[in-house]
Amino acid sequence: MKSLLPLVIVLALATAYGFWHKLREGHFKVRRSKAAALDAAMLGSPLGSRVTLVQFSSAFCTPCRTTRALLSQMTADMHDVVHLHIDAEANLDLVNRLNILSTPTTLILNKSGTEVGRAVGAPKRDEVLAAIASVK
């Protein structure tokens, strides 16, 4: 019985971590950023007239490819929303400045380039639409 106790503890901790990670991953969080606004020169492409989705990804990240396809498809029909894809490995200065800790990370910028939301992980279509709609 004593030999099973460590196994039960490890399984309980792993399960708790799994639930915590699942709740945290891929959801947009509203941010009140005090950092300076990003502009087209920093990002290498013009901003959207209302919303800009800036996705940071890496070459070997499978969820990054899924996120890129989802965001590109969704923004194709939106004239006031732009999706920018940035390779995190090639832009380490920007990654460090924006505190990007994992990929994929998607930033939501308003028309002035201020970060108003952030999703770590692959977001769902409904969450992306809600996040875009929340930007005034």
C-alpha positions, 0 to 999 in steps of 0.5 A: 500500500505504501508503494502506491501512495507516491504513484497516486500523489503523482497522478493527482498532481499531473491531473491538476496540472493538466486541468490548469493548463487546459483552462489557461491555454488558447484563451484571450486575456484582456490586457491593460498594457502600459507599453508603448504602442507598436507601429508598422515599422516594428512589425514590418507590415501596416496595421489594420484600420480597426484590429491587428492580430499579431501571431508569434510562432516558431518553425517546429510548432504544430499549433502555430500552423493551425493558428496561422491557418485559422487567423488567415482564413478568418481575416480574409473577409474582414477589411478592417482586420489584419493578421500578421505572422512573425517568426519568433526566432528571427525577431528575438528583440521584439519577442523579449520586448513584448514578453512572449514566452511561448508559441503560438502567442497572438496579440490583439492590437487596436487601431493605434497599435496598443495591445488590448488582448493576448492568447497563449496557445491555439485560440478557438474561432469563437474566441477570436471573433469575440476578441475582435468584436470587443475592440472598439 
